[in-house]
């Protein structure tokens, strides 16, 4: 294992630059009723806050906690440029005596575990990772992305004119895989005639989830095969697919958050977005830390039943989405929540 203190030493020279450029606001609401201010730091994956979806929404959850006067939280964020930054960035917060560190993404799983084990007095929460036997200070936040994807797939399956739809995905890791399985099965649930195309991004270091040019190329290729809708599920890589849909005058589906709001460049093509409510999950974890209600299981799962996943409004496409489609989506959401409908994901 890399020396944690060695990592801290290497990080010292860049600390000022990182915090100066990448930190969010530090002024939480710490009114007179606060007997303690809780310092919370967030470390992104290489997709950074500019992904306008995954990392950005996690940071929104921290900001929501900071804005809640009952929690007495102050927060900062550090954006990671490459995977070797992950432990360094966590160490920066540890050296400043932070109470809690939130890490964003499956790719930080091993590093977060190592840092949690080495720092048992600091609480850690990680978005999109579940551990078999985590230490008591580590909490995994996971989602039923397959349920959100299924609902978005219903919309795509009903909206397609060619009966061909595509998906451009990030790395083939569990959260992304769940999105794909749900999306493809939801489309077929709504339209048995649908053919689905899909591609995962090859591992590419710092470009993982951050290669919009590649994403656009893949979407364009699918349109050339007759697809008229594309699901962009892979950070900035997926955003490239959305831009490809805009330029080709096709329909697109966003991911993680309502990208009509977070990514206006794609508004022209966005019929909906498959959402996992990351901000809600992150604020929940921070609340558990502050209120001393930290789950002993080491895991929180967010799904259709507890409002942890869903799809976005149809915005500009609302008049084009049929009443039948809207009814089917509402019915599917209810059945996913009560367990009478399965997405087909078995992982």
KALINRA-V750334 format. One line per field, one symbol per residue. psi: psi as a letter, one per 40 degrees, with the letter a starting at -180 (. if undefined). burial: # if it has 16 or more other ideal C-beta (glycine too) atoms within 10 Angstrom, else .. A space follows every 50 residues. Layout:
BEGIN
psi=???
burial=???
END
This chain:
BEGIN
psi=iihdddddddeddedddddddeiaiegihfaeeheihhhhihhiaediee efccddddddddddddeheedfhiiiihhhdidedddddddddddefidi hhihideedddddddddegeehhhhhhfhhidgiidehhhhiigdddddd dddddddddhdefhiihhiaigidddddddddddddddddheehhhiihi hihfbeehefgdddddddddddddeeiehhhhgfbddddddddddddefi iihaidigedddgddeddehdiihhhgdddddddddddddeffhhedehh hhaddeeeiaiiiebeedeehidddddddddddddddeeehieehe.
burial=...#..##..#...#..##..#.....#.#.......############. ################.#..##########..#.##########...### #########.######.##..##########..#..############## ##########..#########.#.#################..####### #.....######.#######.##...####################.#.# ##########.##..#########################...#...#.# .###...#####.#..#...#...#..##..##..##...#.#.#..
END
